[in-house]
């Protein structure tokens, strides 16, 4: 797709940005890069939808369940 550069710049079609609330725009060498930014850090969403698997000490023994070692 080619678009004209106006005095205000360039318009990116809305369908390219579906669901996006914010972007970061950078110039790198001879490229203009548009990167979608994430408002919330996904690490903070961990545990939002826990499952039940019969383990009662997962929060205390996380390393055992992740790495398979209690040492």
N, C-alpha and C positions, 0 to 999 in steps of 0.2 A: 504494500500500500504506500502510495506517495501522497504527501500532503504539503500544502504551501506554508511557508513560514511567514507569519504576519508580524506587525509591530509588537504584538502581545506574545508571540511565540508560536507554539504548535498545539493543536487540540488533539488529544488522544480519545478515540471513540469510546463511549461509555461501555459498550459490550466487551471491550478488552479489560474493563475494570469491575466486572460484576462481583459484588460482595466485598469489594475492597473499600476501606474507609480512609486509608492514608498511603501515600507512596513516598519513597525517597528518590530524588533525582540526582545523579552524579555524572560528571564528565570524566571519562577514563580514556586517555590517549585520544583516539579519533572516534570514540563511541560515546553516545549519550545513553546512560543506563537508567531504567526506571524499575525500582525494586519495591514490591509491596511490603509494607511493614505490618508487624503483628502488634496489636494494641496490648494483648495480654500474653504473658509468658506461659507457654504450655506446661512448664514444670509445675506451676501453681495449680494446674488442673488435675494433676495426678491425685488419685484417690477420690475423685468426684463421683465416680460410678463403681464402687467396689463390688467384688464378687465374693461369694461364699464358697470356700473350698475345704472347709473342715480344719484349717490350721488355726490354732489359737494363739500362737506366739510369733507371728510373722513380723510384728513391729519391733520385737526385742531381738529376734534372730534373723534379721534381714539378710545378712551376709551368708548365712547357712543356706537359705533358700535361693539366693541369687548365684552364689559361687560354689555351693555344694561342699563347703568346708566350715567347720566350727572353730578353726584355729586362727 
